[in-house]
Amino acid sequence: MAYYTEKQIKELELLAVKIRKYIIEMLYRAASGHPGGSLSAVDAIVALYFAHMRHNPKNPDDPDRDRFILSKGHAAPALYAVLAELGYFPIEELYHLREINHMLQGHPVSLYTPGVEASTGSLGHGLSFGNGVALAGKLDGKSYHVYVMLGDGELDEGQVWEAAAAAAHYRLDNMTAMVDRNYLQIDGNTEEVMRLESLREKWQAFGWYVIEVDGHDIAEILKALDEADHKENMPSIIILNTVKGKGVSFMENNVDFHGVPPNEMERNLALEELDMLQKKLEASM
Amino acid sequence: MTEKLMGNPRNAYGEKLVELGARYPNLVVLDADLSKSTKTILFAKKYPNRFFEMGVAEANMMSTAAGLASCGKIAFVSTFAVFATGRAYDQIRMDLAYSQVNVKIFATHGGISVGKDGASHQMIEDLALMRVLPNMTVLAPSDATQTEKIVELMAEHKGPMYARVGRADVPVIYDRSYVETLEIGRGMIVEDGDDATIIACGTMVDAALDAHKILLKEGISTRVIDMHTIKPLDEKLILRSSRKTNAIVTIEEHSIIGGLGAAVAEVLAENSASIRFKRMGIEDKFCESGDPKDLLEKYGLTAKHVVRQVKKLLKN
């Protein structure tokens, strides 16, 4: 089991704040996009890329790399910001999100963006794609691991459950799925739109090893990832209990910020809040 | 007419896959509970590790194939044409075409000659659905020999491709040496003539060749083109034929909307070709259960219908 010092965790938390600031600025400049689900997914993506996965920004196509697939493609800003911060492409690109003649599309495209593994945006595909990558890994005797992040609203898609069955059938223990369980989708609360509970029991019934954590507690997330990596003979899923819009008070649990970007005033307020959070964290280090 | 030598494109596919399995260690095959019908079972028996049974879940199968291809695999995916393209369209669009991965869809049971299962299983829209997708190559081989060659080329070429064959045995048109020079995107002139051109694909090439013989006896000479590649389409050959002959008839076991005939019409119209032209195929309707021969007769897809159509066009 990997061990992280308190300082390392604090550094990751600081990075998560930095990523959230990028996201706010990107969405403000793009004047479109999805803040809520990007902000809720940040901590897990930061934990994966900065502390857990084996990957190399200088060699994005390394056949031995661990893979992260963002099945909930509308959280692209979170992934883009992390990839840019790691050096997969210049930070400057972030501020041309969704702009014509620029690389960063509204939803991730594997062909255009270094570090993006799968083209997503139409929900429900990512776990199936990840299964393919995991099957290839088994076939080739590779030790890489595949991580797929799903939205909770995305679980309405039937294909997710086709993939859930297949991953368990093929005993893909090199697969870890994660659900960004923020309880909100475009039309409202997930349980009102299309009931998902009991989520844990559903995945268990499909043959998955289920771990549930606070999706904003990076130390917890890292522990869960380790546990999932070591589970043999079956795929694992981490239910990340999250808050939609996490980190910006007026976006938290506010479904209106699913697909609406901040205006200038909201952007300023959000950045102020995040700056304060950053200072607090730095002071505690 | 003398008895024709028959062959089955599905068997040709299954056997060729086994052969390619030895040549390409990175070739994998996926099927959705139809491996006995699509003949991928032959590959499954020979290379069980590289065969993935995906159950009756075509959407998942298509995206999984894309994931495998993203790791350097040549992924062949098989099921019936109706499920491959209809059920998994969004997956093909996002994960194959948009992402330009090396997945080869080989669909069987295309067209109405599927027969008794009825319109639910008679796929007459697949060529149209696949043709509108950017980056997608669309193929419809006409006999078992050509199918073998086309499967070989599919494995060699990079990028997403769709090929469809029917269910039934079909007459053998070509010997191996004839298809050896086949190129994707180049139509084959199987018979030549000056009066009219018949452009056919898949199961309809044989009917076109029969029509050619009948017409010849009546003093009408036709050029018959086997247009095995619907996309990219051999525009030059179509335009040359429009100048050489006085009429063009297309025939396909597919809707007249969106498939081979529509593609040829687009080329003719955009090049201001002034020529008599007719699309033959299923005329914007669902068909029904029945014996394949009776269905082709009822819905106008036999040599006799082609003969009638060519004569009608030339008379006008």
Interface residues (C-beta under 8 A of the other chain):
Chain A: P63 V109 S110 L111 E117 A118 S119 T120 G121 S122 G124 H125 G126 S128 F129 G130 N131 G132 V133 A134 L135 A136 G137 L139 D140 G158 Q159 E162 A163 A165 A166 H169 Y170
Chain B: V28 N49 R50 F52 M54 G55 A57 A59 N60 M61 M62 S63 T64 A65 A66 G67 L68 A69 S70 C71 G72 K73 A75 D90 Q91 R93 M94 D95 Y98 S99 Q100
